[in-house]
Amino acid sequence: MHASPLEGLEGAAAAAAPTPAGSLIAVLAGAGVAWGALSYVALTIGVLAEGYGFTLNEAAALATLELAAMAAASMSGGRVLECVPVRHLALAGGLLAGLANGLSALTHGGLALGVLRVAAGVGLGWMAAGLNTAISQSRAAQRLFIQANFGCIALAAAFFAAMPELYGRFGWARYFEGYGALCVLGALAMQWLPRPAVAERAVPAVRAGRLACGRVVLFLAVSVIWLCYAAIWSLTERFGRELGLTERAVGHALGMGTLSGLLGAALATALAGRVKPRDALIGTCLASGLCYVWMGYCTGALSYTAMLSVWGVVFCPILAYAYAMAAQVDPSGALARWIGGGTACATALGPILGARLAQLLSYRGAGLLACLGTACACGVIARLLSTRER
């Protein structure tokens, strides 16, 4: 029996010193923009399709380009951070994303919009890389990641409530203008991100090869978890409609899911430091997997709304726990940057996978398969981060 090379990383939760107000604002605002971009892409597709005259497939292709660029920028952010500080990278990313969104409001050509969406994705990826690196290197990474998650959910709820009202009253271009302003404001707030404190965090000596392999496995496992989520989430609205629910009833149920997500984020914030990120990640992922199965057995508005409400509570903290676990395994922030890129790729691929699974297996079969994939990924994480090797 030998101690696992990752032993100690799980229990080495950072000291629970209060987060400075400036750093907390920077983390909340940064997550609301950089992490929230994975959700905002749904509105971007709608605006491009309804307001700019693109077909749904063309709008989805433009959004996929944005997500792919975001993933590439996040994963390669370490190279850029060798030359510039974290705060400068976040500022450059916010300004680039703001400019690209502002110009998107003035552009209607497919090629030009494609270039601008790629530029916006690069900017958002740099913001995500800066945010994830700064939090990973901070003294209280677990708490800050969970607080960032609450900021992401809260700002996303406000974004989805305000944006349709904005472009509904003042024109479709206002969406990109508002989105661009949000990116710039978020980047400015991120200038108060916490400074690195990696040297003050105890990182046990481990074999570099084994830990490097562990990072790759964790990255792949979290990417699979997010891909399963994205595939099933893309089916929820269509499944509600096929149950015979009206658009209003489906919208109400999805709204309840968002509100319950705020509750889940608040509970995770209250429990920060009291539960290991690995255990919390596995527990919330398995509970989400059961919700995937539950969706296939919903028979009406009540069960559909209940499923989305429970799903919101258990799912919303998952990304924060994944990042917190990544920060314990790799305090440099590299693993967190790669997970950020992996979730962006999964968000782009999820709807394609979900539609295919629903076509081949039905909604119930898609939910069962996604639950199985999630459970397998959780098993890999549990095995890798177990306290003892066999």
HUMO-V461085 format. One record per backbone hydrogen bond with DSSP energy under -1.0 kcal/mol. NH is the residue of the N-H (numbers start at 1). CO is the residue of the C=O. Records with the same first field share a line. If there is no record, write none. Layout:
NH=CO, CO
//
This chain:
7=4
9=6
13=11
17=15
24=20
25=21
26=22
27=23
28=24
29=25
30=26
31=27
32=28
33=29
34=30
36=31
37=33
38=35
39=36
40=36
41=37
42=39
44=40
45=41
46=42
47=43
48=44
49=45
50=46
51=47
54=48
59=55
60=56
61=57
62=58
63=59
64=60
65=61
66=62
67=63
68=64
69=65
70=66
71=67
72=68
73=69
74=70
75=71
76=72
79=76
80=76
81=77
83=80
84=80
89=85
90=86
91=87
92=88
93=89
94=90
95=91
96=92
97=93
98=94
99=95
100=96
101=97
102=98
103=99
104=100
105=101
106=103
113=109
114=110
115=111
116=112
117=113
118=114
119=115
120=116
121=117
122=118
123=119
124=120
125=121
126=122
127=123
128=124
129=125
130=126
131=127
132=128
133=129
134=130
135=131
136=132
137=133
138=135
144=140
145=141
146=142
147=143
148=144
149=145
150=146
151=147
152=148
153=149
154=150
155=151
156=152
157=153
158=154
159=155
160=156
161=157
162=158
163=159
166=162
167=163
168=164
169=165
170=166
171=167
174=171
175=172
177=173
178=174
179=175
180=176
181=177
182=178
183=179
184=180
185=181
186=182
187=183
188=184
189=185
190=186
191=188
192=189
193=190
197=137
200=197
201=198
211=207
212=208
213=209
214=210
215=211
216=212
217=213
218=214
219=215
220=216
221=217
222=218
223=219
224=220
225=221
226=222
227=223
228=224
229=225
230=226
231=227
232=228
233=229
234=230
235=232
236=233
239=235
240=236
241=237
242=238
243=239
244=241
245=240
250=246
251=247
252=248
253=249
254=250
255=251
256=252
257=253
258=254
259=255
260=256
261=257
262=258
263=259
264=260
265=261
266=262
267=263
268=264
269=265
270=266
271=267
274=271
280=276
281=277
282=278
283=279
284=280
285=281
286=282
287=283
288=284
289=285
290=286
291=287
292=288
293=289
294=290
295=291
297=294
298=295
304=300
305=301
306=302
307=303
308=304
309=305
310=306
311=307
312=308
313=309
314=310
315=311
316=312
318=315
321=317
322=318
323=319
324=320
325=321
326=322
327=323
328=324
329=325
330=326
333=330
337=333
338=334
339=335
340=336
341=337
342=338
343=339
344=340
345=341
346=342
347=343
348=344
349=345
350=346
353=349
354=350
355=351
356=352
357=353
358=354
359=355
360=356
361=357
362=358
366=362
367=363
368=364
369=365
370=366
371=367
372=368
373=369
374=370
375=371
376=372
377=373
378=374
379=375
380=376
381=377
382=378
383=379
384=380
385=381
386=383
389=2
//
